Amino acid sequence: MVLNPQAGRGRAGRLWPQVQAELNRQGRAWQLLPTESPELARSMLARLPADQPVLAVGGDGTASGLLPELARSGRGLGLVPLGSGNDFAGMLGLKAGDVTGALRRLDGPERAVDLISCELNGQERLLFNGMGMGFDAQVAELMRRAPARLGGFQRYLWAVLAGLRDLNSAPLTVTLDGQPLYQGRSCLAAVMNGTRYGGGFRISPGSDPADGLLNVVLGAGLGRAELLGVLLKVLRASHLRDRRVVAAQGREVTLRWASRMPAHLDGELAGELSEVRLRVKPGALRLLNAGSPQ
């Protein structure tokens, strides 16, 4: 078991006694691994037999940091969503803070889901939910400055409104499975395996994490007013019918920007980038309490 006590602004640490008590009540054997860093947690996991699953107690970032070892060993992953956004877990029907429900679902059937291989400066980074560039990443950074009283979705909404003041648009070329998909100005582009980010924004409502495909969603030439209108449609998951939104599926995607744009990977900031290449890795992760996408 890997616990990130800082996830959810400390919620995971506060609820850890409840997790521990519920594990014992359900008669589950467990071992807590230190989480000073994802690298240390992965190193500890690598020393355990590959048939021993791991339970990630925290947010999307907690589980995302374990992906290289999980993909290498094939060991199963269970989620106890106690982070701020919990978007991948939420897509699977796991409710944030529902420790008992998440642990009970470990007895259900497991599900093989896809991962995203993201190539950055010659290095591979594995993702299980998705990545965004432009306005998405700007919002992810602003979420850190949001008032502490706001929850995951409220923090995202606060950051969206703050980010609209400094909207940045740049020429973007998108190639999908070797063919041109889009060329023009854009302020945001997302490549998703999951359906949602930002604590509930269903940016890619048609995504199925087990279909062997990536979902590309981008805004075409949006100004502030147009972007706000599209984001309001995202709340209803109706934005894909907007002519200013480009959406497609494929196995390999390349984003090339004329200038460097901020990026996030599974919700974690990755600095400013000008080119990213992504491809799907079908069935690369075993989820133990997955269920069906919501």
JOQUIFEN-V521201 format. One record per residue. N is the residue number from 1. RES is the residue in one small letter. SS is DSSP state (@ for helix, = for strand, . for the rest). PHI is phi in radians with two decimals (* if undefined). PSI is psi in degrees with one decimal (NA if undefined). Layout:
# JOQUIFEN-V521201
n=N res=RES ss=SS phi=PHI psi=PSI
n=N res=RES ss=SS phi=PHI psi=PSI
This chain:
# JOQUIFEN-V521201
n=1 res=m ss=. phi=* psi=136.6
n=2 res=v ss== phi=-2.05 psi=121.9
n=3 res=l ss== phi=-1.96 psi=129.7
n=4 res=n ss=. phi=-1.88 psi=96.1
n=5 res=p ss=. phi=-1.14 psi=-17.4
n=6 res=q ss=. phi=-1.50 psi=-11.9
n=7 res=a ss=. phi=-1.06 psi=145.3
n=8 res=g ss=. phi=1.12 psi=35.9
n=9 res=r ss=. phi=0.94 psi=41.8
n=10 res=g ss=. phi=1.65 psi=-2.1
n=11 res=r ss=@ phi=-1.09 psi=-40.1
n=12 res=a ss=@ phi=-1.06 psi=-41.6
n=13 res=g ss=@ phi=-1.15 psi=-40.2
n=14 res=r ss=@ phi=-1.17 psi=-34.2
n=15 res=l ss=@ phi=-1.59 psi=-0.6
n=16 res=w ss=@ phi=-0.99 psi=-42.0
n=17 res=p ss=@ phi=-1.01 psi=-35.3
n=18 res=q ss=@ phi=-1.18 psi=-41.5
n=19 res=v ss=@ phi=-1.07 psi=-47.1
n=20 res=q ss=@ phi=-1.05 psi=-44.9
n=21 res=a ss=@ phi=-1.12 psi=-39.3
n=22 res=e ss=@ phi=-1.23 psi=-37.6
n=23 res=l ss=@ phi=-1.02 psi=-45.8
n=24 res=n ss=@ phi=-1.18 psi=-39.2
n=25 res=r ss=@ phi=-1.11 psi=-36.4
n=26 res=q ss=. phi=-1.45 psi=0.2
n=27 res=g ss=. phi=1.24 psi=34.2
n=28 res=r ss=. phi=-1.73 psi=130.3
n=29 res=a ss=. phi=-1.30 psi=140.8
n=30 res=w ss=. phi=-2.66 psi=156.8
n=31 res=q ss=. phi=-2.43 psi=127.3
n=32 res=l ss=. phi=-1.54 psi=128.5
n=33 res=l ss== phi=-1.76 psi=144.2
n=34 res=p ss=. phi=-1.16 psi=150.6
n=35 res=t ss=. phi=-2.29 psi=38.2
n=36 res=e ss=. phi=-1.06 psi=-27.0
n=37 res=s ss=. phi=-2.77 psi=155.0
n=38 res=p ss=@ phi=-1.03 psi=-35.4
n=39 res=e ss=@ phi=-1.09 psi=-42.6
n=40 res=l ss=@ phi=-1.16 psi=-42.6
n=41 res=a ss=@ phi=-1.07 psi=-42.6
n=42 res=r ss=@ phi=-1.13 psi=-39.0
n=43 res=s ss=@ phi=-1.10 psi=-42.1
n=44 res=m ss=@ phi=-1.15 psi=-40.6
n=45 res=l ss=@ phi=-1.08 psi=-39.3
n=46 res=a ss=@ phi=-1.10 psi=-20.6
n=47 res=r ss=. phi=-1.50 psi=-9.1
n=48 res=l ss=. phi=-1.61 psi=154.0
n=49 res=p ss=. phi=-0.99 psi=142.7
n=50 res=a ss=. phi=-1.15 psi=-18.0
n=51 res=d ss=. phi=-1.49 psi=-0.3
n=52 res=q ss=. phi=-1.56 psi=118.3
n=53 res=p ss=. phi=-1.29 psi=170.4
n=54 res=v ss== phi=-2.22 psi=142.0
n=55 res=l ss== phi=-1.94 psi=120.4
n=56 res=a ss== phi=-1.68 psi=114.6
n=57 res=v ss== phi=-1.84 psi=103.3
n=58 res=g ss== phi=2.81 psi=-143.2
n=59 res=g ss=. phi=-1.85 psi=-167.8
n=60 res=d ss=@ phi=-1.02 psi=-39.0
n=61 res=g ss=@ phi=-1.11 psi=-33.3
n=62 res=t ss=@ phi=-1.07 psi=-48.2
n=63 res=a ss=@ phi=-1.25 psi=-38.7
n=64 res=s ss=@ phi=-1.05 psi=-36.0
n=65 res=g ss=. phi=-1.17 psi=-16.8
n=66 res=l ss=. phi=-1.63 psi=-7.8
n=67 res=l ss=@ phi=-1.01 psi=-40.6
n=68 res=p ss=@ phi=-1.00 psi=-42.2
n=69 res=e ss=@ phi=-1.28 psi=-36.8
n=70 res=l ss=@ phi=-1.13 psi=-43.3
n=71 res=a ss=@ phi=-1.18 psi=-36.9
n=72 res=r ss=@ phi=-1.17 psi=-46.1
n=73 res=s ss=@ phi=-1.54 psi=-23.8
n=74 res=g ss=. phi=1.37 psi=8.7
n=75 res=r ss=. phi=-1.22 psi=153.0
n=76 res=g ss== phi=-1.39 psi=156.8
n=77 res=l ss== phi=-2.19 psi=130.2
n=78 res=g ss== phi=-1.97 psi=151.7
n=79 res=l ss== phi=-2.10 psi=134.0
n=80 res=v ss== phi=-2.08 psi=98.4
n=81 res=p ss== phi=-1.34 psi=105.1
n=82 res=l ss=. phi=-2.25 psi=22.2
n=83 res=g ss=. phi=-1.58 psi=-164.1
n=84 res=s ss=. phi=-1.47 psi=-43.4
n=85 res=g ss=. phi=-1.73 psi=-49.1
n=86 res=n ss=. phi=0.94 psi=41.9
n=87 res=d ss=@ phi=-1.26 psi=-42.0
n=88 res=f ss=@ phi=-1.18 psi=-43.6
n=89 res=a ss=@ phi=-1.10 psi=-40.1
n=90 res=g ss=@ phi=-1.11 psi=-37.5
n=91 res=m ss=@ phi=-1.06 psi=-32.4
n=92 res=l ss=. phi=-1.48 psi=1.3
n=93 res=g ss=. phi=1.57 psi=7.4
n=94 res=l ss=. phi=-1.48 psi=129.0
n=95 res=k ss=. phi=-1.60 psi=133.6
n=96 res=a ss=. phi=-1.02 psi=129.7
n=97 res=g ss=. phi=1.51 psi=-7.8
n=98 res=d ss=. phi=-1.52 psi=81.1
n=99 res=v ss=@ phi=-1.12 psi=-47.1
n=100 res=t ss=@ phi=-1.07 psi=-45.7
n=101 res=g ss=@ phi=-1.11 psi=-42.0
n=102 res=a ss=@ phi=-1.11 psi=-41.1
n=103 res=l ss=@ phi=-1.27 psi=-36.6
n=104 res=r ss=@ phi=-1.10 psi=-34.5
n=105 res=r ss=@ phi=-1.24 psi=-9.1
n=106 res=l ss=@ phi=-1.13 psi=-20.0
n=107 res=d ss=@ phi=-1.48 psi=-7.0
n=108 res=g ss=. phi=-1.43 psi=-179.3
n=109 res=p ss=. phi=-1.19 psi=143.2
n=110 res=e ss=. phi=-1.42 psi=167.6
n=111 res=r ss== phi=-2.46 psi=132.7
n=112 res=a ss== phi=-1.48 psi=123.9
n=113 res=v ss== phi=-2.12 psi=162.0
n=114 res=d ss== phi=-1.40 psi=159.8
n=115 res=l ss== phi=-2.14 psi=163.3
n=116 res=i ss== phi=-1.88 psi=128.0
n=117 res=s ss== phi=-1.66 psi=117.7
n=118 res=c ss== phi=-1.95 psi=120.4
n=119 res=e ss== phi=-1.69 psi=117.6
n=120 res=l ss== phi=-2.24 psi=114.1
n=121 res=n ss=. phi=0.91 psi=41.7
n=122 res=g ss=. phi=1.41 psi=-0.2
n=123 res=q ss== phi=-1.91 psi=144.8
n=124 res=e ss== phi=-1.66 psi=134.1
n=125 res=r ss== phi=-2.17 psi=127.6
n=126 res=l ss== phi=-1.62 psi=138.0
n=127 res=l ss== phi=-2.23 psi=150.2
n=128 res=f ss=. phi=-2.03 psi=-17.6
n=129 res=n ss=. phi=-1.82 psi=-57.0
n=130 res=g ss== phi=2.78 psi=-176.5
n=131 res=m ss== phi=-2.41 psi=157.9
n=132 res=g ss== phi=-2.45 psi=152.3
n=133 res=m ss== phi=-2.29 psi=150.1
n=134 res=g ss== phi=1.54 psi=-129.2
n=135 res=f ss=@ phi=-1.02 psi=-36.7
n=136 res=d ss=@ phi=-0.96 psi=-50.6
n=137 res=a ss=@ phi=-1.22 psi=-35.0
n=138 res=q ss=@ phi=-1.04 psi=-42.1
n=139 res=v ss=@ phi=-1.14 psi=-40.0
n=140 res=a ss=@ phi=-1.04 psi=-38.9
n=141 res=e ss=@ phi=-1.22 psi=-40.9
n=142 res=l ss=@ phi=-1.17 psi=-27.5
n=143 res=m ss=@ phi=-1.02 psi=-29.1
n=144 res=r ss=. phi=-1.17 psi=-21.6
n=145 res=r ss=. phi=-1.71 psi=-2.9
n=146 res=a ss=. phi=-1.14 psi=151.5
n=147 res=p ss=. phi=-0.95 psi=138.6
n=148 res=a ss=. phi=-1.09 psi=-23.7
n=149 res=r ss=. phi=-1.26 psi=-14.9
n=150 res=l ss=. phi=-1.48 psi=140.6
n=151 res=g ss=. phi=-1.43 psi=-174.3
n=152 res=g ss=@ phi=-0.99 psi=-55.6
n=153 res=f ss=@ phi=-1.19 psi=-39.4
n=154 res=q ss=@ phi=-1.12 psi=-37.3
n=155 res=r ss=@ phi=-1.12 psi=-40.2
n=156 res=y ss=@ phi=-1.13 psi=-43.8
n=157 res=l ss=@ phi=-1.11 psi=-41.0
n=158 res=w ss=@ phi=-1.05 psi=-43.8
n=159 res=a ss=@ phi=-1.19 psi=-35.6
n=160 res=v ss=@ phi=-1.04 psi=-48.8
n=161 res=l ss=@ phi=-1.14 psi=-37.5
n=162 res=a ss=@ phi=-1.19 psi=-37.4
n=163 res=g ss=@ phi=-1.25 psi=-25.7
n=164 res=l ss=@ phi=-1.07 psi=-25.5
n=165 res=r ss=@ phi=-1.14 psi=-30.9
n=166 res=d ss=@ phi=-2.11 psi=45.4
n=167 res=l ss=. phi=-1.12 psi=132.5
n=168 res=n ss=. phi=-2.08 psi=128.0
n=169 res=s ss=. phi=-2.16 psi=143.4
n=170 res=a ss== phi=-2.60 psi=157.1
n=171 res=p ss== phi=-1.05 psi=135.7
n=172 res=l ss== phi=-2.34 psi=136.7
n=173 res=t ss== phi=-2.07 psi=126.7
n=174 res=v ss== phi=-2.08 psi=127.3
n=175 res=t ss== phi=-1.98 psi=131.6
n=176 res=l ss== phi=-2.17 psi=118.8
n=177 res=d ss=. phi=0.89 psi=41.2
n=178 res=g ss=. phi=1.43 psi=-0.1
n=179 res=q ss== phi=-2.04 psi=145.4
n=180 res=p ss== phi=-1.09 psi=132.8
n=181 res=l ss== phi=-1.91 psi=-41.9
n=182 res=y ss== phi=-2.71 psi=143.2
n=183 res=q ss== phi=-2.54 psi=118.8
n=184 res=g ss== phi=2.84 psi=-175.6
n=185 res=r ss== phi=-1.33 psi=145.3
n=186 res=s ss== phi=-2.69 psi=151.7
n=187 res=c ss=. phi=-1.94 psi=-8.5
n=188 res=l ss== phi=-2.78 psi=147.8
n=189 res=a ss== phi=-2.60 psi=136.1
n=190 res=a ss== phi=-2.22 psi=141.7
n=191 res=v ss== phi=-2.14 psi=114.9
n=192 res=m ss== phi=-2.10 psi=144.0
n=193 res=n ss=. phi=-1.81 psi=-36.1
n=194 res=g ss=. phi=-1.59 psi=-176.9
n=195 res=t ss=. phi=-1.70 psi=-24.3
n=196 res=r ss=. phi=-2.47 psi=159.5
n=197 res=y ss== phi=-2.60 psi=175.9
n=198 res=g ss=. phi=1.19 psi=26.7
n=199 res=g ss=. phi=1.39 psi=18.4
n=200 res=g ss=. phi=2.45 psi=-4.0
n=201 res=f ss== phi=-1.24 psi=115.2
n=202 res=r ss=. phi=-1.51 psi=75.7
n=203 res=i ss=. phi=-1.18 psi=-28.8
n=204 res=s ss=. phi=-2.34 psi=70.9
n=205 res=p ss=. phi=-1.10 psi=-18.8
n=206 res=g ss=. phi=-1.59 psi=1.4
n=207 res=s ss=. phi=-1.15 psi=141.1
n=208 res=d ss=. phi=-2.21 psi=114.9
n=209 res=p ss=. phi=-1.20 psi=1.2
n=210 res=a ss=. phi=-2.14 psi=18.7
n=211 res=d ss=. phi=-1.71 psi=1.1
n=212 res=g ss=. phi=1.29 psi=18.9
n=213 res=l ss=. phi=-2.31 psi=149.8
n=214 res=l ss== phi=-1.69 psi=151.9
n=215 res=n ss== phi=-2.00 psi=123.8
n=216 res=v ss== phi=-1.80 psi=130.0
n=217 res=v ss== phi=-2.34 psi=126.8
n=218 res=l ss== phi=-2.54 psi=155.4
n=219 res=g ss== phi=-1.67 psi=132.1
n=220 res=a ss=. phi=-1.78 psi=107.2
n=221 res=g ss=. phi=1.06 psi=40.7
n=222 res=l ss=. phi=-1.50 psi=131.4
n=223 res=g ss=. phi=-1.57 psi=-173.3
n=224 res=r ss=@ phi=-1.06 psi=-50.1
n=225 res=a ss=@ phi=-1.12 psi=-42.1
n=226 res=e ss=@ phi=-1.15 psi=-41.3
n=227 res=l ss=@ phi=-1.12 psi=-43.4
n=228 res=l ss=@ phi=-1.07 psi=-39.6
n=229 res=g ss=@ phi=-1.09 psi=-41.5
n=230 res=v ss=@ phi=-1.15 psi=-41.5
n=231 res=l ss=@ phi=-1.10 psi=-35.3
n=232 res=l ss=@ phi=-1.12 psi=-34.7
n=233 res=k ss=@ phi=-1.24 psi=-30.8
n=234 res=v ss=@ phi=-1.04 psi=-36.6
n=235 res=l ss=@ phi=-1.02 psi=-30.5
n=236 res=r ss=. phi=-1.76 psi=4.0
n=237 res=a ss=. phi=0.99 psi=35.0
n=238 res=s ss=. phi=-1.98 psi=6.7
n=239 res=h ss=@ phi=-1.25 psi=-21.4
n=240 res=l ss=@ phi=-1.20 psi=-13.1
n=241 res=r ss=@ phi=-1.56 psi=-4.0
n=242 res=d ss=. phi=-1.37 psi=132.5
n=243 res=r ss=. phi=-1.14 psi=-18.2
n=244 res=r ss=. phi=-1.53 psi=2.8
n=245 res=v ss== phi=-1.96 psi=127.8
n=246 res=v ss== phi=-1.81 psi=127.3
n=247 res=a ss== phi=-2.39 psi=138.4
n=248 res=a ss== phi=-2.79 psi=165.7
n=249 res=q ss== phi=-2.11 psi=149.3
n=250 res=g ss== phi=-3.03 psi=-177.3
n=251 res=r ss=. phi=-1.80 psi=-25.1
n=252 res=e ss== phi=-2.39 psi=134.5
n=253 res=v ss== phi=-2.34 psi=138.3
n=254 res=t ss== phi=-2.20 psi=128.4
n=255 res=l ss== phi=-1.90 psi=124.9
n=256 res=r ss== phi=-2.20 psi=118.9
n=257 res=w ss== phi=-1.82 psi=148.6
n=258 res=a ss== phi=-1.27 psi=-21.8
n=259 res=s ss== phi=-2.39 psi=162.8
n=260 res=r ss== phi=-1.21 psi=136.0
n=261 res=m ss== phi=-2.20 psi=146.6
n=262 res=p ss== phi=-1.13 psi=149.1
n=263 res=a ss== phi=-2.41 psi=152.2
n=264 res=h ss== phi=-2.29 psi=146.7
n=265 res=l ss== phi=-2.14 psi=115.9
n=266 res=d ss=. phi=0.87 psi=38.3
n=267 res=g ss=. phi=1.49 psi=-7.3
n=268 res=e ss== phi=-1.69 psi=132.6
n=269 res=l ss== phi=-1.12 psi=139.9
n=270 res=a ss== phi=-2.19 psi=18.9
n=271 res=g ss== phi=1.38 psi=-162.0
n=272 res=e ss== phi=-1.84 psi=133.7
n=273 res=l ss== phi=-2.31 psi=156.2
n=274 res=s ss== phi=-1.98 psi=-18.4
n=275 res=e ss== phi=-2.60 psi=136.3
n=276 res=v ss== phi=-2.42 psi=136.6
n=277 res=r ss== phi=-2.06 psi=134.4
n=278 res=l ss== phi=-2.36 psi=146.6
n=279 res=r ss== phi=-2.54 psi=154.2
n=280 res=v ss== phi=-1.48 psi=145.8
n=281 res=k ss== phi=-2.07 psi=93.0
n=282 res=p ss== phi=-1.07 psi=134.3
n=283 res=g ss== phi=1.04 psi=27.9
n=284 res=a ss== phi=-1.43 psi=-8.5
n=285 res=l ss== phi=-2.31 psi=132.6
n=286 res=r ss== phi=-1.65 psi=115.5
n=287 res=l ss== phi=-1.77 psi=131.4
n=288 res=l ss=. phi=-1.61 psi=-25.8
n=289 res=n ss=. phi=-2.25 psi=53.3
n=290 res=a ss=. phi=-1.37 psi=-59.8
n=291 res=g ss=. phi=1.31 psi=-156.1
n=292 res=s ss=. phi=-1.96 psi=150.7
n=293 res=p ss=. phi=-1.04 psi=144.7
n=294 res=q ss=. phi=-1.80 psi=NA
